[in-house]
Amino acid sequence: MIDGVIAIYIFMLAAFTGYEVIARVPVILHTPLMSGSNFVHGIVLVGAMFALFQAESRLEQVIGFIGVVLAAGNAVGGYVVTERMLEMFKASGQRKPAGGQH
Amino acid sequence: MSFLNPAVAKWIIDAAYILVAFLFIMGLKRMSSPVTARGGILWAGLGMLIATLVTFLAPAMMPTAAQHAATNLALVIAAIAVGGALAWWSGRRVAMTNMPQMIALYNGMGGGAAAAIAAVELYKGGDRGLAFTTLAVLGGLIGSVSFAGSGIAFGKLQGLIKRSLRFRGQQFLNVLILGGGIILGGLVATGVDASPGVVTAFFALALILGITMTLPIGGADMPVVISLYNALTGLAVAFEGFVLNNAAMIIAGTVVGSAGTLLTQLMAKAMNRSLSNVLFSGFGDTGGAATGEVKGSQKPIEASDAGVMMAFAQKVIIVPGYGMAVAQAQHKVWELAQLLQQRGVTVKFAIHPVAGRMPGHMNVLLAEAGVPYDLIADIEEVNAEFETTDVALIIGANDVVNPVARSDKSSPIYGMPILNADKARNVIVIKRGQGQGFSGIENALFYLDNTRMLYGDAQGAVNQLIHAVKSVA
């Protein structure tokens, strides 16, 4: 394992980072941001891959397989829906200047 | 991949994960501002792609797994293909209105994956230190609760589970289940009894806890709950990251854990409820049959009259709610607003933070329809303006405009900040029928003297309004 004290440092600093990154978010972005952070914890995919790569018994392979399926669903689904939502936000943010020129 | 030296493989993976953590944090940062939000998800997506690809080098640093290496590699590829394809397909198809439950579903999958990692590690057994097993158990518990709870949240919002199950002693039962889970988890973590049977019972209890915790929570509170489970999944991922010694998981999971916690607090605050209140008191329990006694009657109006009223108004504020989302009426609503604007009417959209099923849900829908930002106001900006407004048009919103939240101390929504639509000179409410709203609380606004009810689904009613305004000419 990563050395105990270092691990706590990482944990603490990452927690502050998450707080700061979100602290000033406008209400209009709450849903996309929840969706976006939902996508980010899809990183569990790499953990599930590690677990399945290291599986030694049939049981471990079955659980590992389920884990990777679920994690891939989290990552891909999270990306697709977040991207779809934010695509619309881009359009409405840039429509006005663009509309003025046409 | 035996050509790769284990040390080199580890170095490449570690270096890539640092880059991935950077991309995730920058991505989230960009996602918190409307201007850069689109780029944000692309950054984070790139991070995920790099992380996934580089993890295929992992077998090169695992000498022990050689005997199953080929099978496991095939399983990994197949699992990613299956899970990814299903999620891609469903994510592309889902309507914007159903976004909250899809987020719940994908979030639950992440929690389930974290629990699966914990299960693999715990079934492996062996003495790997108290810190290792404790974190694996904690991550497994939280991940399982998030998995099962998110599934229930999905079922409720999708309409698969209609009623909120509540009975006496429910909290006590939940505490019992939690206690049992902690005891079994303790046995496993301390190595007193980490046999497969105990591990299985531990996960079973954790899953049951997720279900029983979520079942009594009403649909109106689901956004907060989904956000909470999102934060919990992040935490579970971070814990399993410690177990697997994986810095990318620790950092990304923790960032989501804390950001999600903050987001959950913001949402609960917008509803003027504490988190414990949401989790441990079923919505509507306080009021019982007594609420819903409102004097007066609901006065209907024809669409043509309502159209005329709006066409000759100076200022109209539109308050959208879940009814607009269900009817997919956002495009029609924007068409109506543009018609009014052409007549010189000032039009604004007033969004309550928890309108719909998720904070910002209405903003997403209005953005989809093409409504510019500057027409959309939130509760603090707009509340003072209702008094100078000729017509407040309520489209499928209910609790967020219910004045009993200001006056009736016995009401479950007492104290929740509301949009003061009742202060407008005229209020037109588009509503499907006379029944109560999602929370089951009678809405005093509908009985006011200056309120008129336009019955019908949002799409049809707004369409009639458009015709009515056009015919005024």
Interface residues (C-beta under 8 A of the other chain):
Chain A: M1 I2 G4 A7 I10 F11 A14 A15 F16 T17 G18 Y19 V21 I22 A23 R24 V25 P26 V27 I28 L29 H30 T31 P32 L33 M34 S35 G36 S37 N38 F39 V40 H41 G42 I43 V44 L45 V46 G47 A48 M49 F50 A51 L52 F53 Q54 A55 E56 S57 L59 E60 Q61 I63 G64 F65 I66 G67 V68 V69 L70 A71 A72 G73 N74 A75 V76 G77 G78 Y79 V80 V81 T82 E83 R84 M85 L86 E87 M88 F89 K90 A91 S92 G93 R95 K96
Chain B: V20 F24 I25 G27 L28 K29 M31 S32 S33 P34 V35 A37 R38 G40 I41 L42 A44 G45 M48 A51 T52 T55 F56 A58 P59 M62 T64 A65 Q67 H68 A69 T71 N72 L73 L75 V76 A78 A79 I80 V82 G83 G84 L86 A87 W88 S90 G91 R92 V94 M96 M99 P100 M102 I103 L105 Y106 N107 M109 G110 G112 A113 A114 A115 A116 I117 A119 V120 E121 Y123 K124 G129 A131 F132 F147 I226 S227 N230 T233 G234 V237 A238 E240 G241 F242 V243 L244 N245 N246 A247 A248 M249 I250 I251 A252 G253 T254 V255 V256 G257 S258 A259 G260 L262 L263 L266 M267 A270 I351 P353 M358 P359 G360 H361 N363 V364 A367 E368 G370 V371 P372 Y373 I376 D378
